[in-house]
Amino acid sequence: MLRLAKEETLLWVAAGAAVLAYVFQDALAHGGTAVAGAATAALVAAIVCASLRVAAHAESIAHRVGDPYGTMVLTLSAVLVEVVVLAIVMSNQNSPTLVRDTIYSAVMLDINGILGLAALMGGLKHGEQSYNDDSGRTYGVMILTAIAVSMVVPEFIPREVWHIYSAFTIVAMITLYAVFLRMQTGPHSYFFSYSYPDKPRGRKAPASLDAPPAPALPVRTSIAVLAVGVALIGALAEVMSHTLGETLRGVAAPPALPALVVAVISASPEILTALRAALANRMQAVVNIAMGASLATVILTVPLMEALALYTGQPFQMAMTPVQTVMMLVTLIVAAINLNDGQTNAIEGMTHFVLFATFVMLTMIGV
C-alpha cells in the first residue's frame, strides 16, 4: 500500500490541486485576468499529471489482459481523457466549433508535433531509423478516410438533413474502428511491429518501448486508480473551464486556443513516450503512438460527439475551414511520402516540425 502511494505522487499532486481549486474557485475565476491565467496554467499542469497516471495504468491493464482487449483499453483511455475534458470545456465555452478545432489540433500535434520532433531528435542521434512501412501506410489511409467523412464532407451537407448524416458518420466511424482493431490485433498485426536488430553483446540495450513493462499491480487496482484519475481530470477540468473563460475574456486570445489546450492535455503522455522511444532508436513505437493517437482521436471522438449532438438536437460545426483543410491535406501528403520507405531521418522530422510551427502560428494569429 505504501509503495502504491509513493508511485502515485503525480495523482496526489492532482488531488491536492483539485481540493485547492474547489476551495478557492470563486477567487480564481473572478480575481482578474492575471489570477485566472495563472490558475489555468496550474490546473492544466495538474490535469497533465493525472493523465500521465491514467495512461500508465491503462498500459498496465492492457499488458495484463492482452490483445485485442489491451489495444482497446489503451485507445479508449486516451480518448476518454480527451472527451471528458472536451465535454466539460464545451459546456462552459458554448462554442459550436470547439469539437472540430480540438480534433484538428490533436491531429496536427500528433503527426506534426510528436512524430516530427521525435523523428528529428532520433535522426540527429541515430541517423536513419527503421520501422515497418506497412503501419505508416495503413494509418495514413485510415486517417485520411476518417477525416474526409467526418470533417470535409459535412461542408456540403444541407442543414435540414444534418441529423441523417450525423447518424451515418457514427456508423461509419464505428465500422472503421472495428475493422481496424480486428486488423491490428488479428491477421495483420505484423503491420504494426518491427524486428529490431540484436544489440551487440556486452552492451546494455535500452528497454523495449514497443511493449509496456510488466505491471506490478493487480488489474482491479489499476482499474480503480484509473477511475480515480479520470474523476480527478473531470473535477480539475470543471474549474479550469471557468478560469480559462475568464482569461479569454480579459485578453485578445485566438478563438481556437481552448481547443489547443484540450489537445495538449490529451497528448501529453504520448509526447514523453514517443520522445523516449525515438532516443532509444525504436521508431516503430513512435509511428504507432503518433499515427495511432491521431486515428483514435478522429475515429472515436467524432461518433461520441455526434451522438451528443443528436441527443441535444444541436449540431456541431464539424466542417474544417479552408485553411484547416489545406493544412490537414498537406500534413497527410507529407506523412504519406515520409512514411513510405520504412525509414525516417532528421530531414523528414524537420518537415513535419515546420508544419507544426506553421499550425501554431496560424492558431496564434487567429487564422
ChimeraX attribute file (.defattr): number of C-alpha atoms within 10 A of each C-alpha:
attribute: neighborCount
match mode: 1-to-1
recipient: residues
	/A:1	6
	/A:2	6
	/A:3	7
	/A:4	12
	/A:5	10
	/A:6	11
	/A:7	12
	/A:8	15
	/A:9	14
	/A:10	19
	/A:11	27
	/A:12	17
	/A:13	15
	/A:14	26
	/A:15	23
	/A:16	13
	/A:17	19
	/A:18	24
	/A:19	14
	/A:20	11
	/A:21	22
	/A:22	15
	/A:23	11
	/A:24	12
	/A:25	18
	/A:26	13
	/A:27	14
	/A:28	24
	/A:29	24
	/A:30	14
	/A:31	14
	/A:32	15
	/A:33	20
	/A:34	14
	/A:35	16
	/A:36	24
	/A:37	23
	/A:38	14
	/A:39	21
	/A:40	25
	/A:41	15
	/A:42	15
	/A:43	25
	/A:44	21
	/A:45	17
	/A:46	26
	/A:47	32
	/A:48	22
	/A:49	24
	/A:50	31
	/A:51	29
	/A:52	22
	/A:53	22
	/A:54	27
	/A:55	23
	/A:56	19
	/A:57	26
	/A:58	26
	/A:59	23
	/A:60	24
	/A:61	27
	/A:62	23
	/A:63	21
	/A:64	17
	/A:65	13
	/A:66	13
	/A:67	16
	/A:68	15
	/A:69	16
	/A:70	19
	/A:71	20
	/A:72	15
	/A:73	22
	/A:74	22
	/A:75	21
	/A:76	17
	/A:77	20
	/A:78	21
	/A:79	20
	/A:80	17
	/A:81	24
	/A:82	24
	/A:83	22
	/A:84	20
	/A:85	25
	/A:86	25
	/A:87	18
	/A:88	19
	/A:89	25
	/A:90	18
	/A:91	11
	/A:92	13
	/A:93	15
	/A:94	9
	/A:95	15
	/A:96	14
	/A:97	18
	/A:98	25
	/A:99	23
	/A:100	24
	/A:101	26
	/A:102	25
	/A:103	24
	/A:104	25
	/A:105	26
	/A:106	28
	/A:107	28
	/A:108	28
	/A:109	28
	/A:110	28
	/A:111	25
	/A:112	29
	/A:113	25
	/A:114	30
	/A:115	30
	/A:116	29
	/A:117	26
	/A:118	31
	/A:119	35
	/A:120	26
	/A:121	18
	/A:122	26
	/A:123	24
	/A:124	15
	/A:125	16
	/A:126	16
	/A:127	16
	/A:128	17
	/A:129	19
	/A:130	18
	/A:131	26
	/A:132	21
	/A:133	20
	/A:134	18
	/A:135	25
	/A:136	25
	/A:137	18
	/A:138	16
	/A:139	23
	/A:140	20
	/A:141	14
	/A:142	20
	/A:143	22
	/A:144	16
	/A:145	16
	/A:146	21
	/A:147	24
	/A:148	16
	/A:149	17
	/A:150	26
	/A:151	21
	/A:152	18
	/A:153	14
	/A:154	19
	/A:155	14
	/A:156	8
	/A:157	14
	/A:158	9
	/A:159	11
	/A:160	7
	/A:161	9
	/A:162	16
	/A:163	18
	/A:164	11
	/A:165	18
	/A:166	22
	/A:167	14
	/A:168	15
	/A:169	21
	/A:170	20
	/A:171	13
	/A:172	17
	/A:173	22
	/A:174	16
	/A:175	13
	/A:176	16
	/A:177	18
	/A:178	12
	/A:179	11
	/A:180	16
	/A:181	18
	/A:182	15
	/A:183	16
	/A:184	20
	/A:185	19
	/A:186	12
	/A:187	9
	/A:188	15
	/A:189	13
	/A:190	15
	/A:191	18
	/A:192	22
	/A:193	19
	/A:194	17
	/A:195	10
	/A:196	13
	/A:197	6
	/A:198	7
	/A:199	10
	/A:200	8
	/A:201	7
	/A:202	6
	/A:203	7
	/A:204	8
	/A:205	11
	/A:206	12
	/A:207	12
	/A:208	14
	/A:209	19
	/A:210	17
	/A:211	12
	/A:212	15
	/A:213	13
	/A:214	11
	/A:215	16
	/A:216	9
	/A:217	14
	/A:218	11
	/A:219	18
	/A:220	10
	/A:221	13
	/A:222	21
	/A:223	17
	/A:224	11
	/A:225	19
	/A:226	23
	/A:227	14
	/A:228	16
	/A:229	27
	/A:230	21
	/A:231	16
	/A:232	23
	/A:233	28
	/A:234	22
	/A:235	21
	/A:236	26
	/A:237	26
	/A:238	22
	/A:239	23
	/A:240	28
	/A:241	23
	/A:242	22
	/A:243	29
	/A:244	28
	/A:245	19
	/A:246	22
	/A:247	23
	/A:248	18
	/A:249	12
	/A:250	14
	/A:251	11
	/A:252	9
	/A:253	15
	/A:254	14
	/A:255	18
	/A:256	21
	/A:257	20
	/A:258	23
	/A:259	23
	/A:260	22
	/A:261	18
	/A:262	26
	/A:263	25
	/A:264	21
	/A:265	22
	/A:266	28
	/A:267	26
	/A:268	19
	/A:269	20
	/A:270	20
	/A:271	21
	/A:272	13
	/A:273	16
	/A:274	26
	/A:275	23
	/A:276	18
	/A:277	23
	/A:278	26
	/A:279	19
	/A:280	17
	/A:281	25
	/A:282	24
	/A:283	32
	/A:284	27
	/A:285	24
	/A:286	27
	/A:287	28
	/A:288	20
	/A:289	23
	/A:290	25
	/A:291	25
	/A:292	21
	/A:293	25
	/A:294	25
	/A:295	26
	/A:296	18
	/A:297	27
	/A:298	25
	/A:299	26
	/A:300	21
	/A:301	23
	/A:302	26
	/A:303	21
	/A:304	14
	/A:305	21
	/A:306	24
	/A:307	18
	/A:308	15
	/A:309	15
	/A:310	16
	/A:311	10
	/A:312	9
	/A:313	10
	/A:314	13
	/A:315	19
	/A:316	19
	/A:317	17
	/A:318	23
	/A:319	22
	/A:320	22
	/A:321	16
	/A:322	11
	/A:323	12
	/A:324	19
	/A:325	17
	/A:326	12
	/A:327	18
	/A:328	21
	/A:329	15
	/A:330	14
	/A:331	19
	/A:332	20
	/A:333	14
	/A:334	17
	/A:335	24
	/A:336	17
	/A:337	12
	/A:338	20
	/A:339	22
	/A:340	16
	/A:341	15
	/A:342	17
	/A:343	19
	/A:344	24
	/A:345	22
	/A:346	21
	/A:347	16
	/A:348	21
	/A:349	25
	/A:350	21
	/A:351	19
	/A:352	27
	/A:353	24
	/A:354	15
	/A:355	22
	/A:356	24
	/A:357	15
	/A:358	14
	/A:359	21
	/A:360	18
	/A:361	12
	/A:362	15
	/A:363	19
	/A:364	14
	/A:365	11
	/A:366	13
	/A:367	14
